[in-house]
Amino acid sequence: MKHSINRRHFLRLSLAVAATGALTACGGGRKSHSNIARGSTVLALGDSLTAGYGAGADAAYPAVLSHSSGWQVVNGGVSGDTSAQALARLPALMQQNPKLVLVSIGGNDFLRRLPESETRANIRRIVATVQAAGVPVVLVAVPYFTTGALFGRLSDHPLYAELAQELNIPLLAGVWAEILGDPKLKSDQIHANAQGYRVFAEKMWAFLRQQGFAA
């Protein structure tokens, strides 16, 4: 009986440690960033999921986030963009002097089966370009389509968690996977509808507040 109790205690302790580690890896659990004033410019860099494909620019998550935050959230999403194309557009977008950049890119790389090493390198360069301007970055995990996707189960590509840890930047994990795995929140197999984009914006806003970017 004593052995059984110790074993249960060990399992509980292990699960608690694992949960704490997962929270820390996502940048959760602590406020470590400066508050961004209302009216400030924030850049959302991405592809069709940022552009609002399937619902329109007015329903895209940057527009919804603007209303919630009071920030001027620039929609830097272009449908069909790869990580390389987003990287090429970034210098011009940075001329708007954003106080924060939200990076959600890579889905088209996966769909086109581009080398993972190139996607990783491009995202690293995106982060480096933003940080060189003294601007913080939030990385957004994007799902990739495995056999589980046929049953509505999507998972983030592991490169996002790995890059967030490597680069020590906040990661919003699991949100696109959750939305694109729910038929009620999709306009097609790989895009959200207006409700889905609103859900994403709400979760992003909660995450940014948790991180200390807003009160």
C-alpha positions as CSV (number, residue, x, y, z in Angstrom):
1,M,0.0,0.0,0.0
2,K,2.8,2.4,0.9
3,H,4.4,1.7,-2.6
4,S,1.0,2.5,-4.3
5,I,0.7,5.9,-2.4
6,N,4.2,6.9,-3.3
7,R,3.6,6.0,-6.9
8,R,0.4,8.1,-7.1
9,H,2.2,11.0,-5.5
10,F,5.0,10.8,-8.0
11,L,2.6,10.7,-10.9
12,R,0.8,13.8,-9.6
13,L,4.1,15.6,-9.1
14,S,5.3,14.7,-12.6
15,L,2.1,16.0,-14.2
16,A,2.3,19.2,-12.3
17,V,5.9,19.8,-13.4
18,A,5.0,19.0,-17.0
19,A,2.1,21.4,-16.9
20,T,4.2,24.2,-15.5
21,G,6.9,23.6,-18.2
22,A,4.3,23.7,-21.0
23,L,2.9,27.0,-19.7
24,T,6.3,28.6,-19.4
25,A,7.3,27.4,-22.9
26,C,4.3,29.3,-24.3
27,G,5.3,32.4,-22.5
28,G,2.2,32.1,-20.2
29,G,1.9,32.5,-16.5
30,R,3.9,35.7,-16.1
31,K,3.7,39.3,-17.4
32,S,7.1,40.1,-18.8
33,H,6.4,42.8,-21.4
34,S,5.7,46.5,-21.4
35,N,2.2,47.8,-21.8
36,I,1.4,49.2,-25.3
37,A,-0.6,52.4,-25.3
38,R,-4.0,52.7,-27.0
39,G,-3.6,54.2,-30.5
40,S,-0.2,52.5,-31.0
41,T,0.5,50.7,-34.3
42,V,0.7,46.9,-34.1
43,L,1.5,44.8,-37.2
44,A,-0.1,41.5,-37.9
45,L,2.1,39.7,-40.4
46,G,0.7,36.6,-42.2
47,D,-1.1,34.9,-45.0
48,S,-4.8,34.3,-45.7
49,L,-5.6,33.6,-42.1
50,T,-4.5,37.1,-41.3
51,A,-6.0,38.7,-44.4
52,G,-9.4,37.2,-43.4
53,Y,-10.0,35.0,-46.4
54,G,-13.5,33.5,-46.2
55,A,-14.9,36.4,-44.3
56,G,-13.4,39.7,-45.6
57,A,-11.0,42.3,-44.2
58,D,-13.5,43.8,-41.9
59,A,-14.0,40.5,-40.1
60,A,-10.3,39.5,-40.2
61,Y,-8.7,39.0,-36.8
62,P,-6.6,42.2,-37.0
63,A,-9.8,44.3,-37.4
64,V,-11.4,42.6,-34.5
65,L,-8.3,43.0,-32.4
66,S,-8.2,46.7,-33.2
67,H,-11.7,47.1,-31.7
68,S,-10.8,45.2,-28.5
69,S,-7.4,46.8,-27.9
70,G,-7.7,50.3,-29.2
71,W,-4.5,49.8,-31.2
72,Q,-4.2,50.5,-34.9
73,V,-3.6,46.9,-36.0
74,V,-2.2,46.9,-39.5
75,N,-3.4,43.8,-41.5
76,G,-0.2,42.6,-43.1
77,G,-1.7,39.4,-44.3
78,V,-1.6,38.3,-48.0
79,S,-3.4,35.3,-49.2
80,G,-1.1,32.6,-50.6
81,D,2.0,34.1,-49.0
82,T,4.8,31.8,-47.9
83,S,7.2,32.6,-45.2
84,A,9.8,33.8,-47.8
85,Q,7.2,36.2,-49.3
86,A,6.2,37.5,-45.9
87,L,9.9,38.1,-45.1
88,A,10.3,40.0,-48.3
89,R,7.4,42.3,-47.5
90,L,8.4,42.9,-43.9
91,P,10.9,45.8,-44.3
92,A,8.3,48.0,-46.0
93,L,5.7,47.1,-43.3
94,M,8.2,47.9,-40.5
95,Q,8.3,51.5,-41.9
96,Q,5.0,52.0,-40.1
97,N,6.9,51.8,-36.8
98,P,4.8,49.1,-35.0
99,K,5.2,48.7,-31.3
100,L,4.5,44.9,-31.6
101,V,4.5,42.4,-34.4
102,L,2.3,39.3,-34.5
103,V,3.7,36.6,-36.8
104,S,1.4,33.9,-38.2
105,I,3.0,32.4,-41.2
106,G,4.0,29.0,-42.6
107,G,0.7,27.3,-43.6
108,N,1.4,27.7,-47.3
109,D,4.9,26.4,-46.9
110,F,3.4,23.2,-45.5
111,L,0.7,23.0,-48.2
112,R,3.4,23.4,-50.9
113,R,5.7,20.9,-49.1
114,L,8.5,23.4,-49.0
115,P,11.6,22.3,-47.1
116,E,11.0,22.7,-43.3
117,S,14.6,24.1,-43.0
118,E,13.7,27.0,-45.2
119,T,10.5,27.8,-43.3
120,R,12.5,27.7,-40.0
121,A,15.2,30.0,-41.5
122,N,12.6,32.5,-42.8
123,I,10.8,32.7,-39.5
124,R,14.1,33.2,-37.7
125,R,14.9,36.1,-40.1
126,I,11.5,37.6,-39.6
127,V,12.0,37.6,-35.9
128,A,15.5,38.9,-36.2
129,T,14.4,41.8,-38.5
130,V,11.7,42.9,-36.1
131,Q,13.9,42.6,-33.0
132,A,16.7,44.5,-34.7
133,A,14.2,47.5,-34.7
134,G,13.7,47.0,-31.0
135,V,10.2,45.7,-31.4
136,P,8.8,42.6,-29.6
137,V,7.4,39.7,-31.5
138,V,4.7,37.2,-30.7
139,L,4.8,34.0,-32.8
140,V,1.5,32.2,-33.6
141,A,1.6,28.4,-34.1
142,V,0.0,27.2,-37.4
143,P,-1.3,23.6,-37.9
144,Y,-0.2,21.2,-40.5
145,F,-2.4,18.6,-42.1
146,T,-1.8,15.0,-41.0
147,T,-4.1,12.0,-41.2
148,G,-5.7,13.2,-38.0
149,A,-7.0,16.2,-40.0
150,L,-9.4,13.9,-41.8
151,F,-11.2,13.4,-38.4
152,G,-11.1,17.1,-37.5
153,R,-8.0,16.8,-35.3
154,L,-5.3,19.3,-36.1
155,S,-2.0,19.8,-34.4
156,D,0.5,22.7,-34.4
157,H,3.6,22.1,-36.5
158,P,6.3,21.4,-33.9
159,L,8.7,23.9,-35.4
160,Y,6.8,26.8,-33.7
161,A,7.3,25.6,-30.2
162,E,10.9,24.8,-31.0
163,L,11.5,28.3,-32.5
164,A,9.7,30.1,-29.7
165,Q,11.9,28.4,-27.1
166,E,15.1,28.9,-29.2
167,L,14.4,32.6,-29.7
168,N,12.8,33.2,-26.3
169,I,9.6,34.8,-27.7
170,P,6.0,34.3,-26.7
171,L,4.0,31.6,-28.6
172,L,0.3,31.6,-29.0
173,A,-0.2,27.9,-29.4
174,G,-3.1,25.7,-30.4
175,V,-5.6,28.4,-31.4
176,W,-5.6,28.0,-35.2
177,A,-5.6,24.2,-34.7
178,E,-8.7,24.5,-32.5
179,I,-10.6,26.8,-34.8
180,L,-9.8,25.0,-38.0
181,G,-10.7,21.7,-36.4
182,D,-14.3,23.0,-35.7
183,P,-16.6,23.0,-38.7
184,K,-18.7,25.7,-37.1
185,L,-15.8,28.1,-37.3
186,K,-14.6,27.4,-40.8
187,S,-15.4,28.8,-44.2
188,D,-13.6,25.9,-45.9
189,Q,-11.1,23.2,-45.0
190,I,-8.2,25.6,-44.3
191,H,-9.8,28.9,-43.6
192,A,-11.9,30.4,-40.8
193,N,-15.2,32.1,-41.1
194,A,-16.1,35.4,-39.5
195,Q,-17.0,33.7,-36.2
196,G,-13.7,31.8,-36.3
197,Y,-11.6,34.9,-36.8
198,R,-13.5,36.6,-33.9
199,V,-12.7,33.7,-31.7
200,F,-9.0,33.9,-32.7
201,A,-8.9,37.6,-32.0
202,E,-10.5,37.1,-28.6
203,K,-7.9,34.5,-27.7
204,M,-5.1,36.6,-29.0
205,W,-6.2,39.5,-27.0
206,A,-6.5,37.5,-23.8
207,F,-3.0,36.1,-24.5
208,L,-1.5,39.6,-25.1
209,R,-3.0,40.8,-21.9
210,Q,-1.6,37.8,-20.0
211,Q,1.8,38.6,-21.4
212,G,1.6,42.2,-20.2
213,F,1.3,44.0,-23.6
214,A,-2.1,45.4,-22.4
215,A,-3.8,46.0,-19.1
